[in-house]
Amino acid sequence: MHAPFSIVKSSNGRHLRIRQVTPEERAAMIRDAVARRVAQNCETRGCEPGHELKDWRQAESEILRTLNCGFLVSDQSIELSTDAATFGVGEIEICLEPRHLTISGMDCNSTPETVTEPAGFMPDGHSIIRTLELPFEIDPSEVSARFKGRMIEIELPKAYPTQKAAASI
């Protein structure tokens, strides 16, 4: 399922990376981002033991949220738009499964001074992840995305497009 990814560049210091993932890869991406945030939060408060579950839940609430978007469903695809301003400069990664969309990137509150890691890497405490379960199966290999002003527009072709029945005359 590891299809080649595509990159769409933008003049505002951000670019989109689109790739197919497995459910296991998505789960690992989320788990790793939350674990990095837990470690950062633990270090900030002196690593007192006994707060592991609370730390994990707090980190999840800071990083992982449902994607806030608008979408239009047609017979052939879903056209989705979301605010790119949620994400800071650098790479915004769109990860796709047949029934799931995940967007990750730098938090818009991260400033270039606080981001010291190489491009494409989300440093501790700065990554955010937005997810959306799709109402039907899409074809991840055919997805396209682009910036339009402050929005990210994503076209998600249906895996099984609806064919309109021919009208009887």
WOWO-V915474 format. One record per pair of residues at least 4 apart in sequence whose ideal C-beta (glycine too) atoms are under 7 Angstrom apart, sorted by the first residue. I is the first residue (numbers start at 1). J is the second residue. If there is no record, write none. Layout:
I:J  I:J
This chain:
1:20  1:22  2:20  3:20  3:141  5:17  5:18  5:19  6:18  7:15  7:16  7:17  8:15  8:16  8:145  8:146  9:15  10:14  10:15  10:147  13:89  14:84  14:87  14:89  14:90  14:92  15:91  16:92  16:94  16:145  16:152  17:91  17:93  17:94  18:94  18:143  18:145  19:95  20:96  20:140  20:141  21:25  21:26  21:95  21:96  21:97  23:27  23:97  24:28  25:29  26:30  26:95  26:97  26:100  26:102  27:31  28:32  29:33  29:104  30:34  30:64  30:129  31:35  32:36  33:37  33:63  33:122  33:127  33:129  34:38  34:56  34:59  34:60  34:63  34:64  35:39  36:40  36:124  37:41  37:59  37:62  37:63  37:124  37:125  38:42  38:55  38:56  38:59  39:43  39:124  40:44  40:124  40:125  41:45  41:55  41:58  41:59  42:47  42:55  43:47  51:55  52:56  53:57  54:58  55:59  56:60  57:61  58:62  59:63  60:64  63:127  63:128  63:129  64:129  64:131  65:130  66:130  66:131  66:132  67:82  67:101  67:103  67:130  67:131  67:132  68:82  69:80  69:81  69:82  69:132  70:81  71:78  71:79  71:80  72:79  73:78  75:161  75:162  75:164  76:157  76:158  76:161  77:155  77:156  77:157  77:158  78:134  78:138  78:156  79:153  79:155  80:154  80:156  81:151  81:152  81:153  82:151  82:152  83:150  83:151  84:147  84:150  84:151  84:152  85:108  85:150  86:108  87:92  87:105  87:106  87:108  88:105  88:106  88:107  88:108  88:110  89:106  89:112  90:105  90:106  90:119  91:105  91:119  91:120  92:103  92:105  93:104  93:105  94:103  94:145  94:154  95:102  96:101  96:140  96:143  97:140  98:137  98:138  98:140  98:159  99:133  99:134  99:137  100:131  100:133  100:134  101:132  101:134  102:129  102:131  103:130  104:122  104:127  104:128  104:129  105:128  106:110  106:115  106:122  106:126  106:127  107:126  107:128  110:114  110:115  110:126  114:126  115:123  115:126  116:123  117:121  117:123  122:126  122:127  134:138  134:156  136:158  137:159  137:160  138:143  138:156  138:157  138:158  138:159  139:157  139:159  142:157  143:154  143:155  143:156  143:157  144:155  145:152  145:153  145:154  146:153  147:152  148:153
